[in-house]
Amino acid sequence: MKLNGRTAVVTGGSSGIGRGIAIEMAREGANVVVADAREQPKQGKYYAQEVSTPTVAEIESCGTEGLFVQTDVADENQVRQLIERTVKRFGGIDILVNNAGIHIPCEIESLSMDDWDRVTGVNYRGTVMTCRYAVSHLQASPAGRIINISSIQGLAGGGGPAYPGAKAAVVNLTRDLAVQLGKHGITANSICPGFIETAIQDYLTPEDIELCRQKTPLPRFGKPADIGRACVFLASDDAEWITGSNLIIDGGWVASLA
């Protein structure tokens, strides 16, 4: 197993992409800490309607250990406690996956600055803080890995004034981390998913979804496991000389814009 005996922290791990990442890492032998504002997975009106088992139960069914820590990643105190509880339970951290994210649809003229603060607080500030508190433990690992989940909307416009900017910042933060932390043997990479079948898509209309389908060259949308398998690779020894990279996993969406 590629991650046997390693400890991973996955933020936003109760639902959607984060859940897929946590489960795939557990299947490869990792103990996984699920950090999320709620333990129960979200069920969507289009996707994930049947998902009901907490992620930790799925992790443990793979034969590894799981731990849920209720965490709002925009709250520095809670982030600190997340890292402390992880280290107390497992003795260290090998893999940090910053996946927690929210999207509040709006246009520039209707943007509430409270909404701006909330979106950037979770999507970007939370990523910075989690890295800050985890990095000393990643330095102590023989295979320290940071994987930040951005979005194809961080590469272009669309999605409102808060979300794309925060996701673009995550990509460039990852490059900076790669430069800064390389001397400690820590790799830092980001992933930009395209349309993934999760409950976060509930804000879309059926017409919106059909338009996304037309923009995706491959004949299906992505699933959380598609992102999970890529995270397994980036966390494994197979990717020990890959850092500062941004992997686009979108069924060809961005390629069709060229």
N, C-alpha and C positions, 0 to 999 in steps of 0.2 A: 504493500500500500504506500502511496506516494507521500502521505503526511503522517505516517504512523508515529504516535507518541507526541506529536506537536500540539500546541494550544493556540487556538484561534479565537479572536474576538470579532464578532460580526454585528455591527450596529444596524438597526432596522431589520433585525433578523426574524421577527415573528411572522412576517408576511412577504409575499411577492418575491422580488429578486433576492432580498436578504435571506429569506427562508430557503430558497433554492441553493444559495451559496453555502449556507450552514449545513444543509443536508448532504450536499456533494462533498464537502470537506470531511464530514463525519464518515461517509462511505469510504474515504481514503485514509481513515485511521486517526483523524484529529479529534481532540476534545474541543468542544465549541461552547463559547459563552455567547448567549443571545442577549443583546442589549436593545431594548425597545421601550416605548412608552406604555405598551400594553402587551400582555402575554398571548392573548387569544388572537389567532390570525384573522385578518380582515377578509370578508367575503364580498366579492364584487357582483354587480348586476350583469356584467358581460363575462367575466372570467373569475376563476377561483370560487365559484359558488358552492362547491362541495368540500372545500378545505375547512377542517374543524379541529384537527389534532394540534396541540401546541408544538412548536418546533423542537423543543427539548425532548419531547416524547419520541419524535422521529429520529433525533440524534441518537438517543439511547437505544432505539431499535436497531441501529447500525452496530451496536456493540461498543460504543465509546461513551464518554461522559459529557453531559450537557449541564449548563447552568443558565438560568434566566435572571437577569438583573434589570429591574425597571429603571429606565434611563431616558431622560430628555437630554439629548446631546447638546442642546443650546444652553444648558445649565452647567456651569463649570464645576460646582460642587458635586453634582451627580456624575459627571464624567470622571472626576477624581475618585469617587467611591467605586465606580465601575472597575477602574484599573486596580484599585486596592483589593477589591473582592476577588478579582480574577487571579491576582498574584497569590493571595492568601490560599485560595482553593487549589490552584494548579502549580504554584511555585514559579511562574514566569509567563511570558507571552512570546510566541514565535511569529504569529501572523496577526496583523490588524487589517480588517476590511471595513472601510468607512463607506457604508451603503445608505445610512439613514437619510431620507430626503422627503420633502413635501413640495407640493405644487398648489398654489392658489391662483386660479385663472383670473386675469384682470388685464385692462389696458392702461396705458400711461396716465390718461386723464382721470381714471377712476381708482388709481392705485392708492390704497391706504398705506401710510408709512408704518403702521403697526404690522400690516401684512408683509411689507418689505422686510422689516426687521425679523419677522418670524421665518420667512423663507430663507433669507440669507443666514440667519442664526443657526438653523438646522443644517442647511445644505453646505455652507462654507465654514462658518465659525465653529460649528461642531466638529468638522473634520480637522481643523487646525488644533482645537483643544484636545481631541482624542490622541492625535499624533504627539502633541506636547507631553502628555502624561504617560504615554506608552513607550516613548522612544528610549528611555534608559533601560527598560526591560527588553526591548528589541535588541539593544546593543549587547546585552548579556547572552542573547541566543546565538547559536552557531548558524542559524538560518533565519535572520530577521527579515520580515517581509511586510511592506505596506501596499495595500491595494485600495485605490480610491475609485468609487463608482461615480462617474460623471454622467453625461448624456449627449446624444448627437445634437441636442438643442444647445449644448455648450459650444458647438462648433459653428453655429449660424443663428440667425434670428428665428423668432417663433417661440411662443410659450409665455409671453408677457415680459415685463421689464425686470422682474426679480430673478426668476428661475434660470434663464439662459446665462445671465451674468454670473450668478453664483456657481453654476456648473462649469463655466469657462474658467473661473478662478481656481476651481478644483484641479483642472488639468495643469495649469501653470504652477500651482502649489506643488503638485506631484513632481514636476521637473526640478523645482528648487530643492525638494527633499532628496531627490536622487543625487544631486550635486553635493548637498550638505552632508548626507549620511553615508555616502559611498565608502568613505574612509573607515567606517565601522562595519562594513560588510552587509549593510542593510540595503535591500533593493526597494524602490518605490515606483509603482506603475499605476496607470489609470485605465479604466475601461469606459467607453461610451456606448451604452446600449441604444438600440433603436426601439421599435415598438415591441414591448414584451407583454405577454398576456397576464396582467395582474389587476388587482382591484383599483390601482391608482388611475386606471383608464376610465373610471366611472364618470368623470366630468365630460367625456366626449359624447357626441351624438352618434347614432348608427351611421349617419352620412360622413362624419369625421373619420370613423373607423374604416369605412370603405375607401376614403381618400388615402388613408395611410396604407391600406392594402395595395392600392394602385401604385404607390411610391416605393413599395418593397419588391425588388426584382425576384427574390426567391418566393416559392409558392406557399409559404406559411409565415406567420408571425413568430417571433421568438418566444421561448419559454424560460422560466427562471433557471432551469437546469442548464440552458445554453450559457448563461453567464456564470453559473456555478462551476461548470467544467473548465472554463477559461481561468477562473480564479484558482482552481486546484493547480492548473499548470503553472501560473505565475507564482504560486506559493511553494512549488516543489523544487527539488534540486535540478530538474530539467531546465529551469529558468534562472539559474543562479547568476548568469551573466547578462541578464536583461534588466535594465533599469532606466528610468526616465522616459519610458515608452507609453504611448496612448493607443490602446487596442480598440478599434471600432468593431462592434458586433451588432450589425443592423440589417442583415439580410440583403445588403447591397444598396441601401437607401442613399447613403452619402455618395457612393460611386456613381449613381445615376444623375447626380447634380453636376458632375464634372463636364 
